[in-house]
Amino acid sequence: MPQCARLPVTHLRSLYSGTNTTRSIEFPLCCLTRRLRILRLLLLCVTCRALVYCFVQPGLEGSASLLHLFSNKSNQEQGYCETEAKLASSLDFWTLSSENLLAVLPLDPVKENYVRKVRNCIFSLAFPSPFKSRVRLVAVSKEVLEDILDLDTSVTETDAFIQVVSGGKIVFGSIPLAHRYGGHQFGIWADQLGDGRAHLIGVYRNRQGEKWELQLKGSGKTPYSRNGDGRAVLRSSVREFLCSEAMHHLGIPTSRAASLVVSDDEVWRDQFYNGNIVKERGAVVLRVAKSWFRIGSLEILAHDGELDLLRTLLDFIIQEHFPSVDVKEPNRYVDFFSTVVSEAAQLIALWMSVGFAHGVCNTDNFSLLSITIDYGPFGFMEAYNPDFVPNTSDDERRYKIGNQANIGMFNLNKLLQALHPLLDPEQKQYAAQILEGYPVLYYTRFRALFKAKLGLLGERKNDDDLIALLLHLMEKTEADFTMTFRQLSEITQSQLQELDIPQQFWALKMISKHKLFPAWVSQYLLRLKSNLNDSDSERRKRMTAVNPRYVLKNWMAESAVQKAERNDFSEVHLLQQVLRRPFQKHSAAERAGFSSPTPSWAKDLRVSCSS
């Protein structure tokens, strides 16, 4: 951020809109006086609900015309080179805005925060609830702070930062919102759901011109809390923080996690829904995404017959997030649906390529931008098993890893049903044909990813058989999914050909016990010979770049959680460091056993929806 503190008053609007040009303030003097008074109070950290109510109340029921002071614009618009931009070391002049959302999307006219059925809006005003006890910042993502939020990591040492990311105070420009949505949970329509413990605290436009929505999770009750307390516990927050960043570094589209704070507030949870209620500690994750809209965002509007609002929201989403779709085109909703179908197929194929099971892939947890969101009872498959279910709450095994592609089809069908009221008969028919093409799209992406995992170049008619047979051998021998592919990336062809697998390749050694392993090795080596202009060293280099050595297996997350609950966050930090470079060998990770067989104590480890 530029050093603007010494600018004259006539630059106040430029300062807080992010522009660096000289121009007059564009609102009456009486408004200026009020804004200057509020600015002074905010800089003194006197940030409270009454202040924000006083300032935004006149605009809440109409447009966001009074919010222009809060906007931040990209450095490209500011007229100076990105390399000259400095990272902010304090939050004094770091601002958020909800202007682009509230200028178009209606806000709930009811300002009180109580659980209710909400109609005819996209957001409700909802303030985070500060913790009553001391708050401790236990982890941050340097990449998110610096690359997305333009914040120097030194800002994390300030009390202002800790207060903001824990929900204790709000940033200048923030109008905290809770999003209204519905969804199908475990295949059944659940009606209104919404952000029951999350607060969208604003949108930040960074120096690259990217807009990111910041959301606190675990920050208190909202009108959508239903029977919940609005809190998240340390256990689930550690998992979400670590997995968000791990997935990003695996190259999988995902929300990001900027920080993790923990309190001493008591939160009571029945983790496995067996009547054993235990005391845990409340925590908050600051997570960021380009958008938090999900399929359920549209479903609730279609279900409640709010078709004008459905059209408004769809046009906004297309305008903001789907540049390939012309918002003025009569067939824009079909084009939008086609893009979502294609990107969803790609996302789920990517999940499968690293053995990731989302665990609770309801329509309210499925992003319209096809990014991974809402990390709950997820799990990375250890022993290969297409029936792998990490979630103890999923009695019917609906969300087992081998069913994720089918769940994608189900969710996309629900999206299409939400779009139906806005489509004419011809558009409905075309959209149905697009959905019918989803299985081919998914299989094409899945096949390409697994060919890359095996180092195969070009096309050969038996490639599918080669992939299928390896997965069959892995299933029968219960071989580790991640390490089987990784060790295939590290072993030489001559070592494979000898069939006497060295002990260091323990996952492959397990498969080698199967009677069909020699036949598979013979086919695989023969196929590798057909790779044009390739060598064994090039193959191994190529494969180690797509087959991670480390993923966040549940036992690793659980071990970190157990230590964190004793206020030892060393393993959280170690996992952060290791998972930042999952394709590179890491000495501390090797000593911790992160590439070793699953420890015996964790063989039957599972997680639940309780968080």
Secondary structure, DSSP 4 states (H G I P E B T S, - for coil): ----TT--GGGHHHHHHT--S-----S-HHHHHHHHHHHHHHHTT---HHHHHHHHHHHHTS-SGGGGGG----HHHHTS-GGG---BSSSTT---B-HHHHTTSPBPS--S-------S-SEEE------SS-EEEEEE-HHIIIIIS-B-GGGGGSHHHHHHHTTSS--TT---EEE----EETTEE------SSEEEEEEEE-TTS-EEEEEEESB---TT-TTS-SBEEHHHHHHHHHHHHHHHHTT--B-EEEEEEEEEEEEEE-TTSSS--EEEEEEEEEEEES---BHHHHHHHHHTT-HHHHHHHHHHHHHHH-TTS-TTSTTHHHHHHHHHHHHHHHHHHHHHHTTEE-S---GGGSBTT--B---SS-EE-SB--TT---BTT-TT-TT-GGGHHHHHHHHHHHHHHHHGGG--HHHHHHHHHHHHTHHHHHHHHHHHHHHHHTT--S--TTHHHHHHHHHHHHHHHT-BHHHHHHHHHHS-HHHHHH----TTSHHHHHHTTSTTHHHHHHHHHHHHHTSTT--HHHHHHHHHTTS-S----HHHHHHHHHHHTTT--HHHHHHHHHHTSTTS--HHHHHTTTTSPPPGGGTT--B-S--
